[in-house]
């Protein structure tokens, strides 16, 4: 649904922010994936890398394990033009991603996030997976309200 939204006309009027909120119980590799995504986002073309990686994790989640996560993810990232593996490795070793994830988790607690996905549109909280139509309606209402 978010991929569809990113490709829509409405995305020109809305800023999309991603935050880490790993569900370790659902996916034992979720925390590591969040750290990887944070370091990928820090790169020069990080936003598109991050979105591509989020789509990769979603599409490959049934195949990923703690054992395969790092190699499969690096293999995927190497296919992206301009990906800097040395910068990525440095970020992973620096602790910067851990600090960012801690900040994201603090923010989630304050916002009373309890599930993934949780989407906020101008303060309107959508917890769980809305239908495409529900999501489009909230976005349209938000855009209309901002034009007033």
ZILIN-V538479 format. One record per pair of residues at least 6 apart in sequence whose C-alpha atoms are under 7 Angstrom apart, sorted by sequence separation. I is the first residue (numbers start at 0). J is the second residue. If there is no record, write none. Layout:
BEGIN
<<I,J> <I,J>>
END
This chain:
BEGIN
<<4,10> <23,29> <39,45> <40,46> <76,82> <90,96> <118,124> <119,125> <22,29> <23,30> <117,124> <118,125> <21,29> <40,48> <117,125> <118,126> <21,30> <39,48> <40,49> <117,126> <39,49> <116,126> <117,127> <116,127> <21,33> <114,126> <115,127> <116,128> <36,49> <114,127> <19,33> <36,52> <121,141> <28,64> <28,65> <27,65> <39,87> <38,87> <38,90> <38,91> <38,96> <37,96> <34,96> <34,97> <19,100> <19,103> <20,104> <18,103> <19,104> <12,142> <0,131>>
END
